[in-house]
Amino acid sequence: MALFKKRTVGKPGEWYYCLEHKKVEEGPDCPGKDRFGPYASPDEARHAMETAAERNLQWENDPKWHDAPKGDTQER
Protein backbone atom coordinates (compact mmCIF):
# COMPACT_ATOMS: atom_id res chain seq x y z
CA MET A 1 0.00 0.00 0.00
CA ALA A 2 1.33 3.42 -0.94
CA LEU A 3 2.04 5.83 1.88
CA PHE A 4 1.29 8.89 -0.20
CA LYS A 5 -1.56 9.30 -2.61
CA LYS A 6 -0.55 10.77 -5.97
CA ARG A 7 -2.48 14.02 -6.38
CA THR A 8 -3.46 15.81 -9.53
CA VAL A 9 -3.28 19.59 -9.66
CA GLY A 10 -6.49 21.55 -9.42
CA LYS A 11 -9.31 22.21 -7.00
CA PRO A 12 -13.09 21.90 -6.80
CA GLY A 13 -14.92 24.74 -8.53
CA GLU A 14 -12.57 24.52 -11.51
CA TRP A 15 -13.96 22.79 -14.56
CA TYR A 16 -12.03 20.65 -17.03
CA TYR A 17 -12.68 18.82 -20.28
CA CYS A 18 -11.30 15.28 -20.14
CA LEU A 19 -9.82 14.26 -23.49
CA GLU A 20 -9.85 10.56 -22.58
CA HIS A 21 -13.45 10.32 -21.37
CA LYS A 22 -14.79 13.13 -23.63
CA LYS A 23 -16.70 14.75 -20.77
CA VAL A 24 -16.75 17.76 -18.46
CA GLU A 25 -15.40 17.18 -14.96
CA GLU A 26 -15.31 19.34 -11.84
CA GLY A 27 -11.97 19.37 -10.09
CA PRO A 28 -8.95 17.27 -10.97
CA ASP A 29 -10.45 13.84 -11.70
CA CYS A 30 -8.07 12.87 -14.51
CA PRO A 31 -4.33 13.48 -14.98
CA GLY A 32 -3.30 16.84 -16.43
CA LYS A 33 -2.05 15.21 -19.63
CA ASP A 34 -5.62 14.10 -20.38
CA ARG A 35 -7.52 17.33 -19.81
CA PHE A 36 -8.03 20.93 -20.95
CA GLY A 37 -8.65 23.60 -18.36
CA PRO A 38 -9.30 24.91 -15.87
CA TYR A 39 -12.38 26.76 -17.01
CA ALA A 40 -14.63 29.02 -14.92
CA SER A 41 -17.85 27.16 -15.78
CA PRO A 42 -19.03 23.80 -17.05
CA ASP A 43 -20.29 25.46 -20.23
CA GLU A 44 -16.82 26.84 -21.03
CA ALA A 45 -15.32 23.39 -20.43
CA ARG A 46 -17.99 21.80 -22.64
CA HIS A 47 -16.77 23.97 -25.54
CA ALA A 48 -13.07 23.27 -24.94
CA MET A 49 -12.57 21.44 -28.25
CA GLU A 50 -14.18 24.26 -30.25
CA THR A 51 -12.06 26.82 -28.38
CA ALA A 52 -8.90 24.83 -29.13
CA ALA A 53 -9.82 24.50 -32.83
CA GLU A 54 -10.45 28.26 -33.10
CA ARG A 55 -7.13 29.07 -31.40
CA ASN A 56 -5.24 26.62 -33.62
CA LEU A 57 -6.73 28.27 -36.71
CA GLN A 58 -5.74 31.72 -35.43
CA TRP A 59 -2.17 30.54 -34.80
CA GLU A 60 -1.93 28.88 -38.22
CA ASN A 61 -2.95 32.15 -39.86
CA ASP A 62 -0.79 34.40 -37.67
CA PRO A 63 1.91 35.99 -39.86
CA LYS A 64 4.37 35.93 -36.95
CA TRP A 65 4.52 32.14 -37.27
CA HIS A 66 5.39 32.35 -40.97
CA ASP A 67 8.27 34.83 -40.93
CA ALA A 68 11.07 34.27 -43.43
CA PRO A 69 14.23 32.91 -41.83
CA LYS A 70 16.85 35.52 -40.96
CA GLY A 71 19.09 36.25 -43.92
CA ASP A 72 16.40 35.13 -46.40
CA THR A 73 15.77 38.23 -48.54
CA GLN A 74 13.87 36.54 -51.35
CA GLU A 75 10.22 37.44 -51.67
CA ARG A 76 7.77 34.64 -52.09
Secondary structure as GFF3:
##gff-version 3
##sequence-region A 1 76
A	DSSP	beta_strand	15	18	.	.	.	ID=ss1
A	DSSP	beta_strand	23	26	.	.	.	ID=ss2
A	DSSP	three_ten_helix	32	34	.	.	.	ID=ss3
A	DSSP	beta_strand	35	39	.	.	.	ID=ss4
A	DSSP	alpha_helix	42	46	.	.	.	ID=ss5
A	DSSP	alpha_helix	48	60	.	.	.	ID=ss6
A	DSSP	three_ten_helix	63	66	.	.	.	ID=ss7
###
